[in-house]
Amino acid sequence: MEKFDIIVVGASTTGAWFARQMAKRGHSVLVIEKNEKENVSREYDIFHMPKKEMERSGLEIPSADEKDFGFTFDGGPMLSPYGNYPKKNVPAGIIGLHKHDYIMRMNKYAEDEGAKIIFGATFVDFVKDEWGKVCGAKYKTAEGEFEAEAKLVADCSGIPAVARTKMPDDSTVENYKLTPEDIFYVVIYYVVYDSPDVDPEALHASFLNYKAVWSAPSGNPRGAILGIGGNYSYAYAEEIFKQWQKNVPWPRYTVEKAERGMTPYRRSVYSFVDNGFIAMGDAGCMTKPTCGEGCTSSLVQGQIAVDVIDELLKAGKPLTRDNMWPINKKYMEAQGIAFDSMRPLLKGVVSMSFDEAEYLFKKDVIFSTKILGGGGEDLELTPADIAQLVAGIGGAVVKGKLKPATVKKIVTGLLQSMEVTNLYKQYPETAEGYWKWKEKADALWEKIGPMSDICDQEVVKRLGIK
Ligand SMILES: Cc1cc2nc3c(=O)[nH]c(=O)nc-3n(C[C@H](O)[C@H](O)[C@H](O)COP(=O)(O)OP(=O)(O)OC[C@H]3O[C@@H](n4cnc5c(N)ncnc54)[C@H](O)[C@@H]3O)c2cc1C
């Protein structure tokens, strides 16, 4: 049986990046990827990453003449449900890339550092030692079934989480499978505007109140990507897109192609690690709460994992649950608290009707330049901002523009957000305190409920979803 320090399952953004980082630090790495090389990450073409986040994770930015380069872009404003009152974002410096080609680049960097990648190799199961501890992986290729031994198996297989979902029920890593309630079904239309007078750049924007509809560059100077994400199914997302088309005046366009894909839309797993195992990327559910993007946000945990695991391996220490526990604690502090506390708040805010949201956009309350303009980063509300917010909400209620029931939902979201923050700040320092903490966290998330609660119930009923 071949022996490695680490087996990585999946060679997309997370797996390729992790394999490269670990191989670069001198560890032996095997990557198994179920797709053949030419088919890896073909689900959709264009994806974006903020330049700042790429630099943070050491991701190269291709030059304009390389085939994986798409374009650069500064992001657009957030608009109200009927397309008014733009809340301008600070320029975000976003890089648009061709996904398959960029993943090929990432895989090559991993191989250059010494990682071995086998394409067309599907993870089948763990190899376990006599005590039931993970000590490798079984995988199958066109040539047959194989086993390899490793100190760590890293599940980077995305939504199916093929290894995480095989962890036993008593593992600190939850083995849940994502349901349609936990998934954002994304449909993207590559459109070309019928009139040459349309300036696509001037139209780029996002519409939070539809949970996510956006216009972004496609690489075609006369076109754009119009995207939509929704829970439950692609059919649900497409219905919401039709609502947006009805509500927001938009220049005529022709759809040249459409692509579909899924991204997790739920809290992360509470613990990523167990003996000989780690869940990373979409397999651990670390996508951004506002838009479901996960390529760079996953690497926040990735970087922490690289540092902790590298140190353990260099010190000759085993990759046990206890030794790797700091990955969980550090991730919560670095990003987990911010991401997962935003989810209930978003539920509260986005549950309001389009008319209510339109009014608040107009009055710069909640959907204000101050709150939306920073792209969610470094938002600090002063006591004066909070007083203004409360007065704005009160004024809207008095004028009959905001229902008291909506205010209740927003306040509930805010309180639950604070509860998540407080509980996650008490995340156990060691694995010993995990089960007690998990009990409290389970009860809290049960109360919060899934993001799909804020779906349009009329559409849900019409499509026979519930
Ligand atoms: C339409 C769409 C647009 C998006 N746009 C953006 C964007 O612009 N920016 C952004 O940051 N995020 C974006 N996202 C989210 C992003 O795609 C994911 O967060 C990201 O791809 C997660 O990377 P990953 O490596 O963890 O998982 P994945 O990209 O899902 O990769 C998992 C890999 O594991 C392999 N695999 C699966 N099962 C097995 C198995 N049994 N054995 C071996 N290998 C296996 C798969 O073939 C795949 O290569 C978008 C998502 C969608 C659907």
The ligand as an ORCA input file, in Angstrom:
! r2SCAN-3c Opt
* xyz 0 1
  C     -22.808     29.035    -10.431
  C     -21.868     29.253     -9.281
  C     -21.056     30.375     -9.275
  C     -20.173     30.584     -8.219
  N     -19.358     31.675     -8.255
  C     -18.457     31.859     -7.281
  C     -17.577     32.970     -7.338
  O     -17.644     33.795     -8.248
  N     -16.661     33.111     -6.326
  C     -16.573     32.214     -5.279
  O     -15.722     32.380     -4.395
  N     -17.410     31.162     -5.205
  C     -18.330     30.956     -6.178
  N     -19.171     29.868     -6.114
  C     -19.003     28.915     -5.000
  C     -17.791     28.014     -5.301
  O     -18.022     27.325     -6.510
  C     -17.523     27.000     -4.190
  O     -17.593     27.606     -2.920
  C     -16.127     26.382     -4.398
  O     -16.045     25.816     -5.677
  C     -15.854     25.323     -3.364
  O     -14.655     24.694     -3.700
  P     -14.313     23.250     -3.150
  O     -12.965     22.928     -3.716
  O     -14.473     23.216     -1.677
  O     -15.419     22.274     -3.740
  P     -15.798     21.950     -5.309
  O     -15.438     23.085     -6.182
  O     -17.175     21.469     -5.271
  O     -14.811     20.764     -5.652
  C     -14.955     19.464     -5.169
  C     -14.092     18.526     -5.995
  O     -14.185     17.217     -5.425
  C     -14.374     16.279     -6.463
  N     -15.082     15.102     -5.918
  C     -16.406     15.011     -5.584
  N     -16.678     13.758     -5.191
  C     -15.523     13.066     -5.251
  C     -15.179     11.718     -4.971
  N     -16.083     10.814     -4.565
  N     -13.899     11.336     -5.134
  C     -12.957     12.217     -5.571
  N     -13.242     13.495     -5.883
  C     -14.505     13.920     -5.713
  C     -15.204     17.031     -7.503
  O     -15.112     16.442     -8.773
  C     -14.570     18.412     -7.444
  O     -13.490     18.554     -8.317
  C     -20.096     29.653     -7.134
  C     -20.930     28.541     -7.138
  C     -21.807     28.334     -8.190
  C     -22.672     27.117     -8.173
*
